[in-house]
Amino acid sequence: MYVDFENLNDNSRIWVYQSSREFNAEEIEAMEVKLKDFVNEWTRHGDDLKASFEIKYNHFIILAVDESFNQVSGCSIDASTHIFKQFESQFKVELLNKLNTAFKHGDHINVVSLADFEKYVKEDKIHPDTLVFNNMVQNKADLKTLWEVPANRSWHSRYFN
């Protein structure tokens, strides 16, 4: 059952899917329609899930479930992954590649491989205060406070030692 993202409680579980490139307006519109349909039908062993999504910066799709209503199961998580695989194929984009990382340079979001991220740190192109996206956040509260942070305040800090 779809609910507005803002109406989900802060303990809602989230998954962040990062695109390898920026989405255009037509892609976002198509994804929003499909995601809303998916979330409206998303269940756990036949029980509705109270869920939502948000597309941020034309680069990230955030899927959220209020597990105080019903918890997700492995099957329901697999079902959600399936829609992102469809998006990858339809829009020729990577969403499931966890070896990509994103950082901000001004208002621009850069998505690079972890190897390139490490190389840019060594070349002093990325600094400890560079804003990065910590897609490992687990809930909506963490999304607000720990998702978009300076590199030295996320798991990215390991590259500055």
RODO-2510 file (C-alpha; in nm, 4 decimals, decimal comma):
residues 161
     n   res          X          Y          Z
     1     m     0,0000     0,0000     0,0000
     2     y     0,1502     0,3264    -0,1158
     3     v     0,1796     0,6132     0,1323
     4     d     0,3529     0,9459     0,0922
     5     f     0,7236     0,9137     0,1750
     6     e     0,7011     1,1969     0,4278
     7     n     0,4284     1,0080     0,6173
     8     l     0,6473     0,7043     0,6871
     9     n     0,7953     0,6940     1,0347
    10     d     1,1672     0,7511     1,0836
    11     n     1,2258     0,3852     1,1696
    12     s     1,1066     0,2754     0,8256
    13     r     1,3577     0,0479     0,6558
    14     i     1,5097     0,1847     0,3372
    15     w     1,7121     0,0721     0,0392
    16     v     1,9027     0,3230    -0,1733
    17     y     1,9487     0,2415    -0,5408
    18     q     2,2106     0,4619    -0,7013
    19     s     2,2075     0,5200    -1,0742
    20     s     2,5242     0,5154    -1,2791
    21     r     2,3997     0,8305    -1,4516
    22     e     2,1429     1,1056    -1,4102
    23     f     1,7836     1,0215    -1,5043
    24     n     1,5997     1,2491    -1,7442
    25     a     1,2462     1,3808    -1,6816
    26     e     1,0779     1,1181    -1,9001
    27     e     1,2596     0,8345    -1,7241
    28     i     1,1664     0,9699    -1,3833
    29     e     0,8025     0,9993    -1,4837
    30     a     0,7975     0,6401    -1,6146
    31     m     0,9740     0,5079    -1,3031
    32     e     0,7392     0,6914    -1,0693
    33     v     0,4354     0,5336    -1,2373
    34     k     0,5850     0,1839    -1,2199
    35     l     0,7110     0,2262    -0,8641
    36     k     0,3758     0,3541    -0,7399
    37     d     0,2003     0,0557    -0,9033
    38     f     0,4594    -0,1812    -0,7551
    39     v     0,4364    -0,0366    -0,4038
    40     n     0,0550    -0,0453    -0,4156
    41     e     0,0705    -0,4204    -0,4878
    42     w     0,3752    -0,5045    -0,2756
    43     t     0,3006    -0,7677    -0,0140
    44     r     0,4625    -0,9989     0,2368
    45     h     0,3032    -1,3415     0,2089
    46     g    -0,0231    -1,1785     0,1009
    47     d    -0,0191    -0,9027     0,3642
    48     d     0,0093    -0,5423     0,2462
    49     l     0,3284    -0,3506     0,3070
    50     k     0,3073     0,0155     0,4020
    51     a     0,5685     0,1536     0,1665
    52     s     0,6841     0,4411    -0,0458
    53     f     0,9688     0,5655    -0,2615
    54     e     1,1481     0,8847    -0,3418
    55     i     1,3717     0,9836    -0,6323
    56     k     1,6435     1,2238    -0,5184
    57     y     1,8791     1,4371    -0,7256
    58     n     1,7714     1,2461    -1,0414
    59     h     2,0273     0,9825    -0,9362
    60     f     1,8896     0,7869    -0,6405
    61     i     1,5760     0,5817    -0,5907
    62     i     1,4947     0,5296    -0,2250
    63     l     1,2509     0,2528    -0,1411
    64     a     1,1042     0,2496     0,2095
    65     v     0,8862     0,0157     0,4182
    66     d     0,7256     0,0847     0,7546
    67     e     0,8057    -0,2425     0,9285
    68     s     0,5964    -0,1455     1,2324
    69     f     0,2982    -0,2148     1,0040
    70     n     0,4292    -0,5371     0,8436
    71     q     0,7860    -0,6605     0,8097
    72     v     0,9332    -0,7401     0,4713
    73     s     1,0374    -1,0940     0,3863
    74     g     1,3077    -1,2319     0,1615
    75     c     1,0486    -1,2883    -0,1098
    76     s     0,9219    -0,9309    -0,0898
    77     i     1,2778    -0,7970    -0,1066
    78     d     1,3422    -1,0173    -0,4119
    79     a     1,0276    -0,8755    -0,5721
    80     s     1,1568    -0,5227    -0,5195
    81     t     1,4934    -0,6108    -0,6688
    82     h     1,3160    -0,7406    -0,9779
    83     i     1,1688    -0,3983    -1,0597
    84     f     1,5132    -0,2388    -1,0392
    85     k     1,6504    -0,5019    -1,2765
    86     q     1,3699    -0,4063    -1,5144
    87     f     1,4703    -0,0401    -1,4861
    88     e     1,8332    -0,1296    -1,5595
    89     s     1,7289    -0,3040    -1,8792
    90     q     1,4667    -0,0504    -1,9862
    91     f     1,6747     0,2611    -1,9208
    92     k     2,0238     0,1191    -1,9889
    93     v     2,1524     0,2186    -1,6465
    94     e     2,3182     0,0465    -1,3481
    95     l     2,1198     0,0493    -1,0234
    96     l     2,2406    -0,2651    -0,8494
    97     n     2,6169    -0,2168    -0,8842
    98     k     2,7405    -0,1682    -0,5275
    99     l     3,0944    -0,1037    -0,6566
   100     n     2,9967     0,2455    -0,7711
   101     t     3,0068     0,5385    -0,5332
   102     a     2,8732     0,8906    -0,5650
   103     f     3,0044     1,2241    -0,4462
   104     k     2,9176     1,5872    -0,4991
   105     h     3,1292     1,8416    -0,6764
   106     g     2,9392     2,1671    -0,6361
   107     d     2,5837     2,0884    -0,7452
   108     h     2,6971     1,8053    -0,9729
   109     i     2,6821     1,4427    -0,8652
   110     n     2,9646     1,2208    -0,9855
   111     v     2,9330     0,8432    -0,9898
   112     v     3,2591     0,6510    -1,0143
   113     s     3,3917     0,3059    -0,9392
   114     l     3,5405     0,2480    -0,5952
   115     a     3,8798     0,2079    -0,7608
   116     d     3,8462     0,5514    -0,9215
   117     f     3,7214     0,7013    -0,5948
   118     e     4,0345     0,5741    -0,4204
   119     k     4,2519     0,7031    -0,7055
   120     y     4,0896     1,0494    -0,6841
   121     v     4,1572     1,0591    -0,3100
   122     k     4,5244     0,9806    -0,3728
   123     e     4,5343     1,2492    -0,6441
   124     d     4,3815     1,4963    -0,3946
   125     k     4,0717     1,5450    -0,6131
   126     i     3,8467     1,4158    -0,3351
   127     h     3,8975     1,5439     0,0186
   128     p     3,7731     1,4367     0,3629
   129     d     3,5105     1,7146     0,3486
   130     t     3,3814     1,6141     0,0027
   131     l     3,0128     1,5303     0,0279
   132     v     2,9473     1,1633    -0,0406
   133     f     2,6372     0,9470    -0,0396
   134     n     2,6402     0,6725     0,2198
   135     n     2,3965     0,4302     0,0562
   136     m     2,4451     0,1877     0,3444
   137     v     2,1966     0,3769     0,5618
   138     q     1,9275     0,1476     0,7004
   139     n     1,6298     0,3648     0,7921
   140     k     1,4602     0,6938     0,7148
   141     a     1,6125     0,8704     1,0171
   142     d     1,9627     0,7767     0,8990
   143     l     1,8732     0,8923     0,5487
   144     k     1,8104     1,2393     0,6896
   145     t     2,1329     1,2603     0,8923
   146     l     2,3871     1,0058     0,7664
   147     w     2,3237     0,9663     0,3936
   148     e     2,4705     1,2852     0,2483
   149     v     2,7764     1,3553     0,4607
   150     p     3,1423     1,4526     0,4372
   151     a     3,3527     1,1543     0,3322
   152     n     3,5351     1,1491     0,6662
   153     r     3,1997     1,0813     0,8416
   154     s     3,1048     0,7741     0,6374
   155     w     3,2507     0,4401     0,5397
   156     h     3,4410     0,6346     0,2712
   157     s     3,6767     0,7564     0,5460
   158     r     3,8838     0,4392     0,5055
   159     y     4,0314     0,5889     0,1872
   160     f     4,1882     0,8783     0,3778
   161     n     4,4075     0,6769     0,6156
***
